[in-house]
Amino acid sequence: TYLAINRVISTTSHTTTINASENSITFPNVSIAVPPANFPTPTIDDFQVFINGSAVAKSNITSIEEDGTLLKVDFAPSLGFTITDEMEIVVTGKLVV
């Protein structure tokens, strides 16, 4: 059921694309689970993001959204650095893989 969904995706288990100029990462073939009727639409608060094992503050994430068949995570300038392919990035939440 929807309430039990809590998937983990990471750069170590999925192919990803890093866009350094946007400071974003995309995971292909990953989507956000569709909530049942009368449930709220998932927001940034419904996900956790880690970079190299450290939790990323919600204020450092601009958006987590579907872009076609991609899950895209955009990081805010307040993150303080640009993500790279050498980093392990993990996203957990109501994801469909």
C-alpha positions in Angstrom: 0.0 0.0 0.0 0.9 3.6 -0.4 1.7 4.1 3.3 4.3 1.3 3.3 6.2 2.7 0.3 9.7 3.9 1.3 12.2 3.3 -1.5 15.9 4.1 -1.5 17.7 5.1 -4.7 21.4 6.1 -4.9 24.2 6.9 -7.3 25.7 3.5 -6.4 22.7 1.5 -7.6 21.3 3.7 -10.4 22.6 5.4 -13.4 22.3 9.2 -12.9 23.1 12.4 -14.7 24.6 15.3 -12.8 24.0 18.8 -14.2 26.7 20.9 -12.6 25.4 24.2 -14.0 21.9 23.6 -12.4 23.4 21.7 -9.4 20.9 18.9 -10.0 20.8 15.2 -10.4 18.4 13.0 -12.4 17.6 9.4 -11.8 16.1 7.7 -15.0 13.0 5.4 -14.7 12.1 6.6 -11.2 8.8 8.3 -10.3 7.0 9.6 -7.3 4.3 7.3 -6.1 0.8 8.6 -6.7 -1.1 9.1 -3.5 -4.6 7.7 -3.1 -7.6 10.0 -3.0 -7.7 12.4 0.0 -3.9 12.1 0.6 -1.7 15.2 0.0 0.6 15.5 -2.9 4.2 14.6 -1.8 6.5 17.6 -1.2 10.2 18.0 -0.4 9.3 17.3 3.3 8.3 13.7 2.3 11.8 12.8 1.1 15.3 12.6 2.6 18.4 13.3 0.6 21.9 12.4 1.7 25.3 13.4 0.1 28.2 11.2 1.2 26.3 10.1 4.2 25.3 13.5 5.5 21.6 14.6 5.5 20.8 17.5 3.3 18.7 20.2 5.0 15.3 20.7 3.2 16.2 24.4 2.8 19.1 23.3 0.6 16.8 21.5 -1.9 14.9 23.6 -4.4 12.7 20.8 -5.7 12.2 17.1 -6.0 10.0 16.3 -9.0 9.3 14.1 -12.0 10.5 15.3 -15.3 9.1 12.9 -17.8 10.5 9.5 -16.9 13.2 11.1 -14.6 13.2 11.9 -11.0 15.0 15.3 -10.7 16.5 16.8 -7.5 17.5 20.4 -7.7 19.8 21.8 -5.0 19.7 25.4 -3.8 22.7 27.7 -3.9 22.6 27.5 -0.1 24.0 23.9 -0.4 27.4 25.6 -0.6 29.0 23.4 -3.1 28.4 21.8 -6.5 27.5 18.1 -6.7 29.8 15.8 -8.7 29.9 12.3 -10.1 32.3 11.3 -7.3 29.7 11.9 -4.6 27.3 9.3 -3.3 23.8 10.8 -3.4 20.9 8.9 -1.8 17.2 9.8 -2.0 14.5 8.0 0.1 10.8 8.4 0.0 7.6 7.4 -1.8 9.4 6.4 -5.0 8.5 3.9 -7.7 11.5 2.2 -9.4 
